[in-house]
Amino acid sequence: GDEFSMMIVLSRQEVPLATLEPLVKAQLIEEWATSVKKQKVEVYLPRFTIEQEIDLKNALKGVGITEVFSQSADLTAMSDNKLLYLSKAVHKSILEVNEEGSEAAAASGMIAISRMAVLYPQIIVDHPFFFVVRNRITGTIIFMGRVMHPEAMNPSVHDFEEL
């Protein structure tokens, strides 16, 4: 849909991603998003899937949510089992980018945009890059990460599916 967008931040090859990383902040991402101009381009982007699992127990305890983790917790509003308490709290996120676009869920090959003769500027994502998935309406960053070893690609040798 139109609610979310993915931004690819691709540096010049001579500029290491590690040099840019400290500069990429929410305010800069918002500036990029509002200043971008629509232009048709042909994009060659590696497929990728990123998964992350974060243990929330210490973070929750840090903000004062501790009782649910003790054996004396009262979770009878959730279950009739009076001995129930939480031993772990985990957040798992998965982002998959493939020929059909990107799909994100929270709780290898290459892809390309066109099969036509090259009529538009080409963007070949063949070196490390950042990506940002954000809500276009609120500006909220949903996912942010980096791909350090994308597959090198030669568009003339691959049979790409048209999106």
SVG drawing of the C-alpha trace seen along z (x, -y; Angstrom):
<svg xmlns="http://www.w3.org/2000/svg" viewBox="-10 -19 47 42">
<polyline fill="none" stroke="black" stroke-width="0.4" points="0.0,0.0 0.9,-3.7 1.1,-3.9 4.7,-2.6 7.8,-3.4 11.3,-1.9 14.2,-4.2 17.6,-2.8 20.6,-4.9 23.5,-3.9 26.8,-5.8 29.3,-6.2 31.6,-3.1 34.6,-5.1 32.7,-6.3 32.5,-3.5 29.1,-2.9 30.7,-3.2 31.5,-6.9 27.9,-7.7 26.2,-5.6 26.7,-8.1 25.2,-10.8 21.9,-9.0 19.4,-10.3 15.6,-10.5 15.7,-14.2 17.9,-13.6 15.7,-10.7 12.7,-13.0 14.5,-15.7 15.4,-13.1 11.8,-11.9 10.3,-15.4 12.9,-16.5 12.9,-13.5 11.6,-14.2 9.7,-11.6 11.7,-10.1 11.5,-6.9 14.6,-4.7 15.5,-1.1 16.6,0.4 18.6,3.6 18.4,4.6 19.4,7.9 16.8,10.0 17.2,10.0 15.6,11.1 16.5,9.6 15.4,11.1 16.0,9.7 14.9,11.0 15.1,8.7 14.8,9.8 12.5,7.2 12.6,8.4 15.4,6.1 13.9,3.1 10.5,3.7 12.1,4.2 14.0,0.9 10.7,-1.0 9.2,0.5 7.3,3.5 8.6,6.1 5.7,7.8 4.6,9.9 8.1,11.6 7.8,12.7 6.2,15.9 3.8,13.8 2.4,12.2 -1.4,12.0 -2.3,12.8 -5.7,14.2 -7.2,11.6 -5.5,13.5 -5.8,17.1 -7.5,19.1 -4.1,20.5 -3.1,18.7 0.5,20.0 1.1,18.2 3.9,15.5 6.1,14.3 9.5,15.8 10.4,14.0 9.3,11.1 10.5,11.1 10.0,9.0 10.8,10.6 10.9,8.6 11.3,9.9 11.7,7.9 11.8,9.6 12.5,7.8 11.9,9.8 10.5,9.5 7.0,8.7 8.3,5.8 8.9,5.7 7.0,7.5 7.5,6.7 6.2,8.7 6.7,7.9 5.4,10.0 19.4,15.3 19.2,13.8 18.5,10.3 15.4,8.3 14.8,5.6 12.1,3.2 12.0,3.6 12.7,5.9 12.5,3.3 15.4,1.7 17.1,-0.7 15.2,-4.0 15.7,-5.3 18.8,-5.9 20.0,-2.7 20.6,-2.3 22.6,0.9 22.7,1.8 25.9,3.8 27.7,2.5 26.8,2.0 23.6,-0.1 21.2,-1.3 17.5,-0.8 14.7,-2.5 11.0,-1.5 8.8,-4.3 5.2,-5.2 4.6,-8.0 1.7,-9.5 3.3,-9.7 7.0,-9.6 7.5,-6.8 10.5,-4.6 9.3,-1.0 12.5,0.7 16.1,-0.5 19.1,1.5 22.0,2.2 23.1,4.8 26.8,5.2 27.4,7.8 24.9,7.5 25.5,9.8 27.4,8.2 25.2,8.1 25.5,7.6 22.1,6.8 22.8,8.1 23.4,11.6 20.4,12.1 16.9,12.9 14.9,10.6 11.2,10.8 9.2,7.7 7.5,6.1"/>
</svg>
